[in-house]
């Protein structure tokens, strides 16, 4: 058993609309982060994960995810699955918990447009 404490999380400002609270990776097969979205991410274009599958659990707020051209509206309590290779962007004022398998790492996260 391992525990990642709130005080161990690193605050990462990813841009003007996204702040991530990255917890230490305790297991390379699974990882979680908390994201605070205030607007569009990425600001332009779309992104995708080449390897990681992400689940977004909406803690608070609402918004939409544009996933492969489909608009998916969400609100607190909803859960969203993003598979490897799916291109997307967010427009939201929301806080999400984002577990990833395998553990997320930046080299596999790509801007695609």
Secondary structure, 3 states (H helix, E strand, C coil): CCCCCHHHCEEEEEECCEEEEECCCCECCEEEEEEEEEEEECCCCCEEECCCEEEEEEEEEEEEEEECCEEEEEECCCEEEECCCCCEEEEEEEEEEEEEECCCCHHHEEECC
